[in-house]
Amino acid sequence: VKSTGSARGKIILLGEHAVVYGVPALVAGIDREARASVQRASSTSILLAGQPLEANDALFEALSQASDLYGLGPLELELELDLPSGSGLGASAALGVATARALAHLADRLDEATIWRAAMAWERVFHKNPSGVDTTAAMRGGVLRYVRGEDPTPVRLGQSLEISVCVAGPPAPTAAMVESVARLRDRRPEAFTKNLAAIAQLVENAEPTLRSGDERSLGRLMDLNHMLLSSWMLSTEEIEAAREIARGAGAFGSKLTGSGGGGAVLAVGPSAPILDAWRAAGYVSFVAKIGT
Ligand code: MEV
């Protein structure tokens, strides 16, 4: 018999990278998901979107880390993903949580604490030092304020918000981006700490704008967060081009989301013209409705 699980992708509205160092982040689950289906087998195999993976794929290591917690032997795992992967939209965490849920069903051990540990063991294969923000968003959905090592606090929105999302250029590995930020911190600890404090302040100010639906202020805070992230060399020409297009189409603000170095860009503002402009420029894009 097959056991199944699913989990959501996410967008980080503000606070990525700083969250690794204990600053709060605001994150939202999006209605695009990962699905996993697992059954016992004589040898382990993984299908991603119907394609068998090579034995040296990191997903095998991730599966072994997660399934060890349940004491399961060889498995046949099938994965489906509605999200672009490696783009800062939480694909690896969503796959990890979906798989952990499927494993939990197979082992008949449904407690959330073990699912979390299994999904984090999976995530560490890709991210080395994950803050847990992606895994938390994948498990919980909704809009959350997340501090590393703490239970997340739900943020209630007065009305749902449309966030425009596009994928601006090829992704960069999260682990490498997190390490490059760590090197900047080692080189200039004081400047780094100042940046962290500034991001913490932006997150603090953003929470009421989400509650009241003040998109203009949220957009300004996103622009400022983006500037601080780009001072850590996380932006790219493609990301700046996508932001410029969004601005031209009436966005109130925009930023990279996730680990940067490529991948996704968020914009707040009138989503129809923003999406049209991105699509005309050839970007894959969609609207994420948050707080519904
Ligand atoms: C990646 O989606 C978010 C980062 O802050 C890394 C992490 O929190 O583990 C860049």
Boltz pocket constraint, residues with backbone or C-beta under 6 A from the ligand:
constraints:
  - pocket:
      binder: B
      contacts: [[A, 12], [A, 15], [A, 16], [A, 17], [A, 18], [A, 19], [A, 20], [A, 88], [A, 90], [A, 127], [A, 129], [A, 130], [A, 131], [A, 132], [A, 133], [A, 134], [A, 174], [A, 178], [A, 258], [A, 259]]
      max_distance: 6.0
